[in-house]
Amino acid sequence: MPFTLLNSRMVEARIGPGQRMFSQRGAMLAYRGEVSFTPNIQGGQGGVGSMIGRRIAGEATPLMTVDGTGTVMFGHGGHHVHVVDLTGETLYVEADRLLAFDGSLQQGTMFMGSQGGVMGMVRGQVTGQGLFTTTLKGVGSAAVMAHGGVIELPITPQRPVHVDPQAYVAHRGDVRNKLSTALGWRDMVGRGSGEAFQLELSGQGTVYVQASEEKL
């Protein structure tokens, strides 16, 4: 069920019999047809484990289950919306940046510290973003939110990409990540800006970067 961009801040999705999708609560703007919206207490298809993971990380983003037949328009907070189409790979995205996604996608939670040692810990303390990242895997589409629009940067083994952690939105593919800095630990104290740190992504895939360092 691909999303159609209505403008830079709104998307529309068509739902048919037997189909299901999930969205952030409060993201529905309007709909046509026989469509129902139900609070999802299990955190999407990731189940209780996924929900608990986001709670531990302070990223409990309530979801709505959307069923029925019709079209639904989504948007939230006037943020720019970017659509990512998956063909079997995994998308890693901050939980609060997910606007809506196909129910066919398998949802999970990854502890960012598992890639890069203390990266998750430092990232959570300094940038204000959580230790856990939501994963979506399979064939389908996801709509993500960002400040000022999104640019897609290719990641290759020969050309890793360095991103300000607060400008990071999501990434996909066979990608490793770690947090690096040119500063010593003493210099980090009291620094709230992500510019003192760089999120290095290497491997093969794509990273999605927003135009602003503001948090959603």
Secondary structure, DSSP 8 states (H G I E B T S, - for coil): --EEEEETTEEEEEE-TT-EEEEETT-EEEEEEEEEEEEESS-GGGHHHHHHHHHHTT----EEEEEEEEEEEE--TT-EEEEEEEEEEEEEE-GGGEEEEETTSEEEEEEGGGSSTTHHHHHHHHHS--SEEEEEEEEEEEEEEESS-EEEEEEBTTB-EEE-TTTEEEEEEEEEEEEE-SS-HHHHTT---GGG-EEEEEEEEEEEEES-----
